[in-house]
Amino acid sequence: MTGSLLLSVPVLLVGAALSLGLRSNGARSAAAIASQAIAAALVLARVAPLLRGGEALEIVWPWPTPIDSMAFRVDALGAFFLAWSLPMTLLGTIYAVGYLRPYFDRGRNGGSHFALLNMVALSFVLIYSVQNALVFLLGWEIAALAAWLLVIWDYRNQKIRFAGFNYLISTHVGLFVLVAAFMLLHSKTDSMDFAVFGKFLSSQDPTRGTLFLLLGASFALKSAFFPFHTWLPRAHSAAPAHISALMSGVIHKAGLFAFLRFTLLMGRPDEWMGWSVLGFGALSAFFGVLSTSAERDLKRLLGYSSTENVGIAAMGFGVGYLGWAWGVPALTVCGFGGGLLHVLNHALFKCLLFYAAGAIYRAAHTVDLERLGGLARRLPRTSILFLIGSLAISALPPLNGFVSEFLIYAGLLAGRAPSSQGSVVTIAAAAALAFVGAVSALSMTRAFGLTFLGVPREPGLHVGEDAPGSMLWPMVIHAALVVAIGVAPDLGIAAIGAALRLFPIESSASTLPALLAPLAWASRALAGALLVAGVIGWRRGRAARRSVTWGCGTTATSSRMQYTGSSFSEQFTRFFASFLPSLRRERLPEGPFPQQPGHLSTHHVDAVERRMFEVLGHGENFIAQAFDRIPEQPRFAFAAGLVALVIIGAMVVGGVGR
């Protein structure tokens, strides 16, 4: 019954209290890990039957006004998200033990940090099971505030405090939009129950389109879609690596869950909704991947790639919307199936990449690509794991990212649109997705090559040891799942199958296994060939005789004899300079015999954020100039006062009219 699943809530609260009350960081982390492990076991025991097609879990508790009754219902969609959200949070908490060790050695109290990780896990139980809007908002806010406090772990740094404040403001703008949507629904239904919301949303009321836009905007802010993404790279750059991983891979997937939940409540969508979701997702994927090609901060690069990948998932959902609106079950199953599987796949490889970035930062104390290089020699295990994540996020076989994007391609290229114009647009969307995949491969080649190959670009950079076991094992588990879903796509289909059957796919449920069967055999053959080639190459490398080779007169290499991050992608970024504004700092040599060395550095900034600050600056200047003119020009002062009186009068008349 659902009660045993909800037992995880007090377990997590007790673990949080123990984390705050115990005296040593070892005991605090153990309390958090133990309570999360128990909670994850309780949740998995209840949701596993749902993933195999079991009946939904449901319980209703009477509650005082204004909630009236608190309904909890876990269907296959909630079970799918719960099945991996809590275990991944547990892995992130284990990773935190090793990552935060230097802080603990300096006497930092980690109790609040581990308690907040428990609260993040608790928020998932609420968000993915509750059926009351007020309690849903409570879980939504718990996740937002806990993530904010986790981001500003190193709060003494002013940049980190600003990044946390930026995230806090952005997430609460989304909260206000969500509250507005719920208030509108309450005004129409006189209820806060999701089941009542669903009856209204499926009734073809004229406000349905408005509610779709309000809910979509709120969930887009939560999941960092373009152009609502500006908080994301700052927050990821500032947060500890495991928090960046959980935010990108797990926490902000709540926005996509909520979008799908209200999609099911709404029923058959209008065609324009499908086109808007597909277009919005393509726009997010396009601009997100462009930013990754020029970013020099590895964690910011991975943050922008999250905007890209939620856009790819949204493209899948858009295809599903169109298939539903057109009455084509094959499109519906490819779209929603590809989108759901990409949500899971992105969580797996993005957590892996952020964990690897954390291992790099722990060893080198920087993630600036212009300073790194040659780390494969000092961090061999991290380099292999980062390479696996890089190949997966580039959607290359035989790894999991290829499988989910293959399904989205299949939907876009199915040719099932009812008009020639629709076919042209879906083919154009497939071309955009191909472009995104190519640029993603470029960006990750650049990130891996600059970080792990060559020699350090800063000769004095000290690099410590590879990641300890508590950091390594979470990476290994994620990498193993990335490979497993790539070579055995049936595992991914089994995970999403029950949730997919909530959509109107009729007899098309068998489409995905049949579609992926040839891909599975090809992936296994490719994986086997790569494994054999790797073993042969490793054995030959060990047996090879090593000696000094002729260097064409060169006696020593220099860090300047290799690509920088800027030069690697310069030709590409030049084509998109209008979308990738850059800042240039330089100190050029002076005179025929310069006494001081020259300096040149470039840094690409976020185009949306820069434009937003420019608009705010212009607005501030306009208001300042207007106030300066009021005492100097009586006519201007009279006009301003008259406008104010008209506005006040209109407000009074409107209030009396009501």
C-alpha positions as CSV (number, residue, x, y, z in Angstrom):
1,M,0.0,0.0,0.0
2,T,1.0,3.7,-0.4
3,G,1.5,4.1,3.3
4,S,4.7,2.0,3.3
5,L,6.0,4.2,0.5
6,L,5.2,7.3,2.6
7,L,7.1,5.8,5.5
8,S,10.2,7.0,3.7
9,V,9.2,10.6,4.7
10,P,9.7,10.2,8.4
11,V,12.8,8.1,7.8
12,L,14.3,10.9,5.8
13,L,13.3,13.5,8.5
14,V,14.9,11.4,11.2
15,G,18.1,11.1,9.1
16,A,18.1,14.8,8.6
17,A,17.7,15.4,12.4
18,L,20.5,13.0,13.2
19,S,22.8,14.7,10.6
20,L,22.2,18.0,12.4
21,G,22.6,16.6,15.9
22,L,25.5,14.2,15.8
23,R,28.9,15.4,16.8
24,S,31.3,14.1,14.0
25,N,31.0,14.5,10.2
26,G,31.5,10.8,9.8
27,A,28.5,10.1,11.9
28,R,26.5,12.8,10.2
29,S,27.2,11.4,6.8
30,A,26.5,7.9,7.9
31,A,23.1,8.9,9.3
32,A,22.2,10.6,6.0
33,I,23.4,7.7,3.9
34,A,21.7,5.1,6.0
35,S,18.3,7.0,6.1
36,Q,18.4,7.5,2.3
37,A,19.3,3.9,1.7
38,I,16.3,2.8,3.8
39,A,14.0,5.3,2.1
40,A,15.2,4.3,-1.3
41,A,14.6,0.6,-0.5
42,L,11.0,1.4,0.8
43,V,10.2,3.4,-2.3
44,L,11.7,0.8,-4.8
45,A,9.8,-2.0,-3.1
46,R,6.5,-0.3,-3.8
47,V,7.2,1.2,-7.2
48,A,8.9,-1.9,-8.8
49,P,5.5,-3.7,-9.3
50,L,4.2,-0.5,-11.0
51,L,7.0,-0.5,-13.5
52,R,6.0,-4.1,-14.4
53,G,2.4,-3.0,-15.1
54,G,0.8,-3.2,-11.6
55,E,-2.0,-1.1,-10.3
56,A,-1.4,2.5,-9.2
57,L,-1.0,3.1,-5.4
58,E,-3.5,5.5,-3.8
59,I,-4.4,6.8,-0.4
60,V,-6.5,9.7,0.8
61,W,-6.1,11.4,4.2
62,P,-8.7,13.8,5.6
63,W,-7.1,17.2,6.4
64,P,-8.3,20.5,7.8
65,T,-9.1,23.5,5.6
66,P,-7.8,24.7,3.2
67,I,-6.4,21.4,2.1
68,D,-9.5,19.4,3.0
69,S,-8.1,16.1,1.9
70,M,-4.6,15.0,1.1
71,A,-4.5,12.5,-1.7
72,F,-1.4,10.5,-2.6
73,R,-1.3,8.6,-5.9
74,V,1.7,6.9,-7.5
75,D,1.0,5.7,-11.0
76,A,3.6,4.4,-13.5
77,L,4.8,7.9,-14.4
78,G,5.5,8.8,-10.7
79,A,7.0,5.3,-10.2
80,F,9.4,5.8,-13.1
81,F,10.8,9.1,-11.7
82,L,10.9,7.8,-8.1
83,A,12.8,4.6,-9.2
84,W,15.9,6.5,-10.1
85,S,15.6,9.9,-8.3
86,L,16.2,8.5,-4.8
87,P,19.0,6.1,-5.6
88,M,20.8,8.8,-7.6
89,T,20.5,11.2,-4.6
90,L,21.9,8.4,-2.4
91,L,24.9,8.1,-4.8
92,G,25.4,11.8,-4.7
93,T,25.5,11.8,-0.9
94,I,28.1,9.0,-0.9
95,Y,30.1,11.0,-3.4
96,A,29.9,14.1,-1.1
97,V,31.8,12.2,1.6
98,G,35.0,12.2,-0.4
99,Y,34.4,15.5,-2.3
100,L,33.9,17.5,0.9
101,R,36.7,15.8,2.9
102,P,39.1,18.7,2.5
103,Y,36.5,21.0,4.1
104,F,35.9,18.5,6.9
105,D,39.6,18.3,7.6
106,R,39.6,22.1,8.1
107,G,36.9,21.7,10.7
108,R,33.8,22.5,8.6
109,N,30.5,21.1,10.0
110,G,28.8,19.1,7.2
111,G,25.6,18.3,9.2
112,S,23.4,20.9,7.5
113,H,24.7,19.8,4.1
114,F,23.7,16.1,4.6
115,A,20.4,17.1,6.2
116,L,19.6,19.2,3.1
117,L,20.4,16.2,0.8
118,N,17.8,14.3,2.8
119,M,15.3,17.1,2.3
120,V,15.9,16.9,-1.5
121,A,15.1,13.2,-1.4
122,L,12.0,13.9,0.7
123,S,10.8,16.5,-1.9
124,F,10.9,13.9,-4.6
125,V,8.5,11.7,-2.6
126,L,6.1,14.6,-2.3
127,I,6.3,15.9,-5.8
128,Y,6.0,12.5,-7.5
129,S,3.1,11.2,-5.4
130,V,0.9,14.0,-4.1
131,Q,-2.4,14.9,-5.8
132,N,-3.1,18.2,-4.0
133,A,-1.8,21.5,-5.5
134,L,-0.9,23.1,-2.1
135,V,1.1,20.1,-0.9
136,F,2.7,19.8,-4.4
137,L,3.8,23.5,-4.0
138,L,5.3,22.5,-0.6
139,G,7.4,19.8,-2.1
140,W,8.3,22.1,-5.0
141,E,9.5,24.8,-2.5
142,I,11.4,22.3,-0.4
143,A,13.4,21.2,-3.4
144,A,14.1,24.8,-4.5
145,L,15.2,26.1,-1.0
146,A,17.3,23.0,-0.3
147,A,19.0,23.2,-3.7
148,W,19.7,26.9,-3.1
149,L,21.3,26.3,0.3
150,L,23.3,23.4,-1.1
151,V,24.6,25.6,-4.0
152,I,26.0,28.2,-1.5
153,W,28.0,25.7,0.5
154,D,31.1,27.8,0.1
155,Y,29.1,30.9,1.0
156,R,32.2,33.0,1.9
157,N,32.8,33.5,-1.8
158,Q,30.9,36.5,-3.1
159,K,30.5,35.0,-6.6
160,I,29.0,31.9,-5.1
161,R,26.5,33.9,-3.1
162,F,25.5,35.9,-6.2
163,A,25.0,32.6,-8.2
164,G,22.9,31.3,-5.4
165,F,20.8,34.5,-5.3
166,N,20.4,34.4,-9.0
167,Y,19.1,30.8,-8.8
168,L,16.8,31.7,-5.9
169,I,15.2,34.5,-7.8
170,S,14.8,32.5,-11.0
171,T,13.2,29.5,-9.3
172,H,10.8,31.7,-7.4
173,V,9.7,33.5,-10.6
174,G,8.8,30.1,-11.8
175,L,7.0,29.4,-8.5
176,F,4.9,32.6,-8.9
177,V,3.9,31.6,-12.4
178,L,2.9,28.1,-11.1
179,V,0.9,29.7,-8.3
180,A,-0.9,31.9,-10.8
181,A,-1.8,28.8,-12.9
182,F,-3.1,27.0,-9.8
183,M,-5.1,30.0,-8.7
184,L,-6.7,30.2,-12.1
185,L,-7.5,26.5,-11.9
186,H,-8.9,26.9,-8.4
187,S,-11.1,29.8,-9.6
188,K,-12.6,27.5,-12.3
189,T,-12.9,24.3,-10.2
190,D,-13.2,25.5,-6.5
191,S,-10.7,22.7,-5.7
192,M,-7.0,22.1,-5.3
193,D,-7.2,18.4,-6.2
194,F,-5.4,17.3,-9.4
195,A,-8.2,14.9,-10.4
196,V,-10.6,17.9,-10.4
197,F,-8.0,19.9,-12.4
198,G,-7.9,17.1,-14.9
199,K,-11.7,17.1,-15.5
200,F,-11.5,20.9,-16.2
201,L,-8.4,20.7,-18.4
202,S,-9.9,18.0,-20.6
203,S,-13.2,20.0,-21.1
204,Q,-12.0,22.2,-23.9
205,D,-12.6,25.4,-21.9
206,P,-11.3,28.6,-23.6
207,T,-8.8,29.1,-20.7
208,R,-7.1,25.8,-21.4
209,G,-4.6,27.4,-23.8
210,T,-3.7,30.1,-21.2
211,L,-3.2,27.4,-18.5
212,F,-1.0,25.4,-20.9
213,L,1.2,28.4,-21.4
214,L,1.4,29.3,-17.7
215,L,2.2,25.8,-16.7
216,G,4.7,25.4,-19.5
217,A,6.5,28.6,-18.6
218,S,6.8,27.6,-14.9
219,F,8.1,24.1,-15.7
220,A,10.5,25.6,-18.3
221,L,12.0,27.9,-15.6
222,K,12.4,24.9,-13.3
223,S,14.1,22.8,-16.0
224,A,16.3,25.7,-17.4
225,F,15.0,25.8,-20.9
226,F,16.2,28.6,-23.2
227,P,15.7,31.5,-22.6
228,F,15.0,30.8,-18.9
229,H,18.4,29.1,-18.4
230,T,20.6,32.0,-17.3
231,W,20.7,30.9,-13.6
232,L,21.9,27.4,-14.6
233,P,25.6,27.9,-15.7
234,R,26.2,30.2,-12.7
235,A,24.7,27.8,-10.2
236,H,26.6,24.8,-11.6
237,S,29.9,26.7,-11.6
238,A,29.4,27.7,-8.0
239,A,27.9,24.5,-6.5
240,P,29.9,21.5,-5.3
241,A,30.2,18.9,-8.0
242,H,27.6,16.4,-6.5
243,I,25.1,19.2,-6.1
244,S,25.6,20.3,-9.8
245,A,25.1,16.6,-10.7
246,L,21.9,16.3,-8.7
247,M,20.5,19.6,-9.8
248,S,21.1,18.9,-13.5
249,G,20.4,15.2,-13.5
250,V,17.7,14.8,-10.9
251,I,16.2,17.9,-9.2
252,H,15.2,19.8,-12.2
253,K,13.7,16.8,-13.9
254,A,10.8,17.6,-11.6
255,G,9.8,20.3,-14.2
256,L,9.6,17.7,-16.9
257,F,7.7,15.3,-14.6
258,A,5.1,18.1,-13.9
259,F,4.8,18.9,-17.6
260,L,4.0,15.2,-18.3
261,R,1.7,15.0,-15.3
262,F,-0.4,17.9,-16.5
263,T,-0.2,16.6,-20.1
264,L,-2.0,13.4,-18.9
265,L,-4.5,15.5,-16.9
266,M,-5.2,17.7,-20.0
267,G,-5.9,14.8,-22.3
268,R,-5.7,15.1,-26.1
269,P,-3.7,18.3,-26.9
270,D,-4.4,20.8,-29.6
271,E,-2.0,20.7,-32.6
272,W,-0.5,24.1,-31.9
273,M,0.6,22.8,-28.5
274,G,2.7,20.1,-30.1
275,W,4.3,22.5,-32.5
276,S,5.1,24.9,-29.7
277,V,6.7,22.2,-27.6
278,L,8.7,20.9,-30.5
279,G,9.9,24.4,-31.5
280,F,10.7,25.4,-28.0
281,G,12.7,22.2,-27.4
282,A,14.6,22.7,-30.7
283,L,15.4,26.3,-29.7
284,S,16.6,25.3,-26.3
285,A,18.8,22.5,-27.7
286,F,20.2,24.7,-30.4
287,F,21.2,27.6,-28.2
288,G,22.3,25.4,-25.3
289,V,24.7,23.4,-27.5
290,L,26.1,26.6,-29.1
291,S,27.1,27.8,-25.7
292,T,29.0,24.6,-24.9
293,S,31.2,25.1,-27.9
294,A,32.8,28.2,-26.6
295,E,32.7,27.8,-22.8
296,R,36.1,27.6,-21.0
297,D,34.7,26.6,-17.5
298,L,34.0,22.8,-17.6
299,K,31.1,22.9,-15.1
300,R,29.5,25.9,-17.0
301,L,29.9,23.9,-20.2
302,L,28.1,20.9,-18.6
303,G,25.4,23.3,-17.3
304,Y,24.7,24.6,-20.8
305,S,24.6,21.0,-22.1
306,S,21.7,20.5,-19.6
307,T,19.7,23.2,-21.4
308,E,20.6,21.3,-24.7
309,N,19.4,18.0,-23.4
310,V,16.2,19.1,-21.8
311,G,15.5,20.6,-25.2
312,I,16.1,17.3,-26.9
313,A,13.7,15.6,-24.4
314,A,11.1,18.3,-25.2
315,M,11.5,17.7,-28.9
316,G,10.5,14.1,-28.2
317,F,7.5,15.3,-26.2
318,G,6.6,17.6,-29.0
319,V,6.6,14.7,-31.4
320,G,4.4,12.8,-28.9
321,Y,2.0,15.7,-28.7
322,L,1.7,15.9,-32.5
323,G,1.1,12.1,-32.7
324,W,-1.6,12.4,-30.1
325,A,-3.3,15.4,-31.8
326,W,-3.1,13.7,-35.2
327,G,-4.3,10.3,-33.9
328,V,-1.1,8.5,-35.0
329,P,-0.1,6.2,-32.1
330,A,3.2,5.3,-33.7
331,L,4.3,8.9,-33.5
332,T,3.0,9.1,-29.9
333,V,5.0,6.1,-28.8
334,C,8.3,7.3,-30.5
335,G,7.9,10.8,-29.2
336,F,7.0,10.2,-25.5
337,G,9.2,7.0,-25.5
338,G,12.2,8.8,-26.8
339,G,11.6,11.8,-24.5
340,L,11.1,9.7,-21.3
341,L,14.2,7.5,-22.1
342,H,16.3,10.6,-22.7
343,V,15.3,12.0,-19.3
344,L,16.7,8.9,-17.7
345,N,19.7,8.7,-20.0
346,H,20.6,12.4,-19.4
347,A,20.4,11.9,-15.6
348,L,22.9,9.0,-15.9
349,F,25.5,10.5,-18.1
350,K,25.2,14.0,-16.8
351,C,25.7,12.9,-13.2
352,L,28.7,10.9,-14.4
353,L,30.3,14.0,-16.1
354,F,29.7,16.3,-13.2
355,Y,31.2,13.7,-10.8
356,A,34.3,13.5,-13.1
357,A,34.5,17.3,-13.2
358,G,34.4,17.2,-9.4
359,A,37.3,14.8,-9.3
360,I,39.2,17.1,-11.6
361,Y,38.6,20.1,-9.4
362,R,39.5,18.2,-6.3
363,A,42.9,17.2,-7.9
364,A,43.7,20.4,-9.8
365,H,41.7,23.1,-7.9
366,T,40.4,24.4,-11.2
367,V,38.1,23.5,-14.0
368,D,39.3,26.2,-16.4
369,L,40.1,24.4,-19.7
370,E,42.7,27.1,-20.5
371,R,44.7,25.9,-17.5
372,L,44.3,22.2,-17.7
373,G,45.9,19.5,-19.9
374,G,47.6,16.1,-19.6
375,L,45.4,14.9,-16.7
376,A,45.0,11.4,-18.2
377,R,48.4,10.6,-16.7
378,R,47.5,11.7,-13.2
379,L,43.8,10.8,-13.2
380,P,43.6,7.7,-15.4
381,R,40.4,6.3,-13.9
382,T,38.6,9.7,-14.1
383,S,39.7,10.2,-17.7
384,I,38.2,6.9,-18.8
385,L,34.9,7.6,-17.0
386,F,34.7,11.1,-18.4
387,L,35.3,9.7,-21.9
388,I,32.4,7.3,-21.5
389,G,30.1,10.2,-20.4
390,S,31.4,12.3,-23.2
391,L,30.6,9.7,-25.8
392,A,27.1,9.1,-24.3
393,I,26.2,12.8,-24.2
394,S,27.3,13.1,-27.9
395,A,24.7,10.4,-28.7
396,L,27.3,8.0,-30.1
397,P,26.8,4.2,-30.2
398,P,27.0,1.9,-28.3
399,L,26.0,4.1,-25.3
400,N,22.6,5.1,-24.0
401,G,22.4,8.6,-25.4
402,F,22.2,7.2,-28.9
403,V,19.2,5.0,-28.1
404,S,16.9,7.8,-26.9
405,E,17.9,10.2,-29.7
406,F,17.4,7.4,-32.2
407,L,13.7,7.1,-31.1
408,I,13.2,10.8,-31.5
409,Y,14.7,10.7,-35.0
410,A,12.4,7.8,-35.8
411,G,9.4,9.9,-34.9
412,L,10.6,13.0,-36.7
413,L,11.4,11.1,-39.9
414,A,8.4,8.8,-39.9
415,G,6.6,10.9,-42.5
416,R,3.3,10.5,-40.7
417,A,2.3,14.3,-40.7
418,P,-1.2,14.9,-42.3
419,S,0.1,17.7,-44.5
420,S,3.2,18.4,-46.6
421,Q,4.0,21.5,-44.5
422,G,4.0,19.4,-41.4
423,S,6.4,16.9,-43.0
424,V,8.7,19.7,-44.0
425,V,8.8,21.1,-40.4
426,T,9.4,17.7,-38.8
427,I,12.3,17.0,-41.3
428,A,13.7,20.4,-40.5
429,A,13.5,19.5,-36.8
430,A,15.4,16.3,-37.4
431,A,18.1,18.3,-39.2
432,A,18.3,20.6,-36.2
433,L,18.7,17.6,-33.9
434,A,21.5,16.3,-36.2
435,F,23.2,19.7,-36.0
436,V,22.9,19.7,-32.2
437,G,24.4,16.2,-32.0
438,A,27.4,17.2,-34.2
439,V,28.1,20.4,-32.1
440,S,27.8,18.3,-28.9
441,A,30.4,15.9,-30.2
442,L,32.6,18.9,-31.1
443,S,32.2,20.4,-27.6
444,M,32.9,17.2,-25.7
445,T,35.9,16.4,-28.0
446,R,37.2,19.8,-27.1
447,A,36.5,19.4,-23.3
448,F,38.1,15.9,-23.1
449,G,41.1,16.8,-25.3
450,L,41.9,20.0,-23.5
451,T,41.5,18.5,-20.1
452,F,43.1,15.1,-20.4
453,L,45.5,15.2,-23.4
454,G,48.6,17.2,-24.2
455,V,50.4,18.9,-21.4
456,P,49.1,21.4,-18.7
457,R,48.5,24.8,-20.2
458,E,49.7,26.3,-16.9
459,P,53.1,24.7,-16.2
460,G,52.9,25.5,-12.5
461,L,49.6,23.7,-12.0
462,H,49.8,21.1,-9.2
463,V,47.6,18.0,-9.7
464,G,46.8,15.8,-6.8
465,E,45.7,12.2,-6.7
466,D,42.8,10.5,-8.5
467,A,39.4,10.3,-6.9
468,P,39.0,8.2,-3.7
469,G,36.7,5.3,-3.5
470,S,33.6,7.2,-2.2
471,M,33.8,9.4,-5.3
472,L,34.9,6.7,-7.7
473,W,32.2,4.2,-7.1
474,P,29.2,6.5,-7.9
475,M,31.0,7.3,-11.2
476,V,31.5,3.6,-11.9
477,I,27.8,2.8,-11.3
478,H,26.6,5.6,-13.5
479,A,29.1,4.5,-16.3
480,A,28.0,0.9,-16.0
481,L,24.3,1.9,-16.5
482,V,25.2,4.2,-19.4
483,V,26.9,1.2,-21.1
484,A,24.1,-1.2,-20.1
485,I,21.3,0.7,-21.7
486,G,23.4,1.3,-24.8
487,V,24.1,-2.3,-25.5
488,A,20.8,-3.6,-24.1
489,P,18.1,-1.0,-25.0
490,D,15.4,-3.4,-23.7
491,L,16.5,-2.3,-20.2
492,G,15.5,1.3,-20.9
493,I,12.3,0.2,-22.6
494,A,11.4,-1.9,-19.6
495,A,12.0,1.2,-17.3
496,I,9.7,3.5,-19.4
497,G,7.2,0.9,-20.7
498,A,4.5,1.2,-18.0
499,A,4.7,5.0,-18.0
500,L,4.4,5.0,-21.8
501,R,1.2,3.0,-21.6
502,L,-0.5,5.9,-19.8
503,F,-0.5,7.7,-23.2
504,P,-2.9,6.7,-26.0
505,I,-0.5,4.4,-27.9
506,E,-3.1,1.6,-28.4
507,S,-1.5,-1.4,-30.0
508,S,1.8,0.4,-30.8
509,A,3.4,-0.6,-27.4
510,S,5.4,-3.2,-29.3
511,T,6.8,-0.6,-31.7
512,L,9.8,0.3,-29.6
513,P,11.2,-3.3,-29.0
514,A,10.8,-4.1,-32.7
515,L,12.3,-0.7,-33.7
516,L,15.3,-1.2,-31.4
517,A,16.0,-4.9,-32.0
518,P,18.4,-4.3,-35.0
519,L,20.0,-1.4,-33.1
520,A,20.6,-3.6,-30.0
521,W,22.5,-6.2,-32.0
522,A,24.5,-3.5,-33.8
523,S,25.4,-1.9,-30.5
524,R,26.5,-5.2,-29.0
525,A,28.6,-6.0,-32.0
526,L,30.2,-2.5,-31.9
527,A,30.8,-2.7,-28.2
528,G,32.5,-6.1,-28.6
529,A,34.7,-4.8,-31.5
530,L,35.7,-1.8,-29.4
531,L,36.5,-4.0,-26.4
532,V,38.6,-6.4,-28.5
533,A,40.4,-3.4,-30.1
534,G,41.0,-1.9,-26.7
535,V,42.5,-5.1,-25.3
536,I,44.8,-5.6,-28.3
537,G,45.9,-2.0,-28.2
538,W,46.6,-2.2,-24.4
539,R,48.6,-5.4,-24.8
540,R,50.7,-4.0,-27.7
541,G,51.3,-0.9,-25.8
542,R,52.7,-2.8,-22.8
543,A,54.9,-4.9,-25.1
544,A,56.2,-2.0,-27.2
545,R,59.8,-0.9,-26.9
546,R,60.1,2.7,-25.8
547,S,62.9,5.0,-26.9
548,V,63.5,8.6,-27.8
549,T,62.4,9.5,-31.3
550,W,63.8,12.1,-33.6
551,G,62.2,15.5,-32.8
552,C,63.1,17.4,-35.9
553,G,65.5,19.6,-33.9
554,T,63.0,20.3,-31.1
555,T,64.5,19.7,-27.7
556,A,61.5,20.4,-25.5
557,T,57.8,20.9,-25.9
558,S,56.0,23.8,-24.5
559,S,52.4,24.3,-23.3
560,R,52.1,26.9,-26.0
561,M,52.6,24.3,-28.8
562,Q,49.0,23.0,-28.5
563,Y,45.5,24.2,-29.0
564,T,43.9,26.5,-26.5
565,G,40.2,26.2,-25.8
566,S,39.4,29.4,-27.8
567,S,41.5,28.4,-30.8
568,F,40.0,24.8,-30.9
569,S,36.5,26.1,-31.7
570,E,37.4,29.5,-33.2
571,Q,36.4,28.7,-36.7
572,F,33.0,27.4,-35.6
573,T,32.2,30.1,-33.1
574,R,33.0,32.7,-35.7
575,F,30.0,31.6,-37.7
576,F,27.7,32.2,-34.7
577,A,29.4,35.3,-33.2
578,S,26.1,37.1,-32.9
579,F,24.8,34.3,-30.5
580,L,28.1,34.0,-28.6
581,P,29.2,37.4,-27.4
582,S,32.7,37.5,-26.0
583,L,34.7,39.7,-23.7
584,R,38.3,40.4,-24.7
585,R,41.0,41.4,-22.2
586,E,44.4,42.3,-23.5
587,R,47.7,44.0,-22.7
588,L,49.7,44.3,-25.8
589,P,53.5,44.7,-25.8
590,E,54.7,48.3,-26.2
591,G,57.8,49.6,-28.1
592,P,60.4,47.7,-30.1
593,F,61.8,46.1,-27.0
594,P,58.9,45.4,-24.6
595,Q,59.8,45.3,-21.0
596,Q,56.6,43.6,-19.9
597,P,55.0,40.5,-21.4
598,G,51.8,40.8,-23.3
599,H,48.5,39.2,-22.3
600,L,45.4,38.3,-24.2
601,S,42.3,36.4,-23.0
602,T,38.8,35.9,-24.2
603,H,35.7,34.9,-22.4
604,H,32.3,34.2,-23.9
605,V,29.3,35.4,-21.9
606,D,25.6,34.4,-22.0
607,A,23.8,36.3,-24.7
608,V,20.4,36.3,-22.9
609,E,21.9,37.4,-19.6
610,R,24.0,40.2,-21.3
611,R,21.0,41.5,-23.1
612,M,18.9,41.4,-20.0
613,F,21.4,43.4,-18.0
614,E,21.6,45.9,-20.9
615,V,17.8,46.4,-20.9
616,L,17.8,46.8,-17.1
617,G,20.6,49.3,-17.4
618,H,18.8,51.3,-20.1
619,G,15.6,51.3,-18.0
620,E,17.5,52.5,-14.9
621,N,19.1,55.4,-17.0
622,F,15.7,56.3,-18.4
623,I,14.1,56.5,-14.9
624,A,17.0,58.5,-13.5
625,Q,16.7,61.0,-16.4
626,A,13.0,61.2,-15.9
627,F,13.3,62.0,-12.2
628,D,16.0,64.6,-13.0
629,R,13.6,66.4,-15.4
630,I,10.7,66.6,-13.0
631,P,12.0,69.5,-10.8
632,E,13.5,71.3,-13.8
633,Q,10.5,71.2,-16.2
634,P,7.0,71.9,-14.7
635,R,5.2,70.6,-17.8
636,F,6.9,67.3,-17.5
637,A,6.1,67.1,-13.8
638,F,2.4,68.0,-14.5
639,A,2.2,65.3,-17.2
640,A,3.7,62.7,-14.9
641,G,1.3,63.6,-12.1
642,L,-1.7,63.5,-14.5
643,V,-0.7,60.0,-15.6
644,A,-0.4,58.8,-12.0
645,L,-3.9,60.3,-11.2
646,V,-5.4,58.5,-14.2
647,I,-3.9,55.2,-13.1
648,I,-5.1,55.6,-9.5
649,G,-8.6,56.6,-10.7
650,A,-8.8,53.5,-12.9
651,M,-7.8,51.3,-10.0
652,V,-10.4,52.9,-7.8
653,V,-13.2,52.6,-10.4
654,G,-12.3,49.0,-11.0
655,G,-12.4,48.2,-7.3
656,V,-15.8,49.9,-6.9
657,G,-17.2,48.1,-10.0
658,R,-16.4,44.7,-8.4
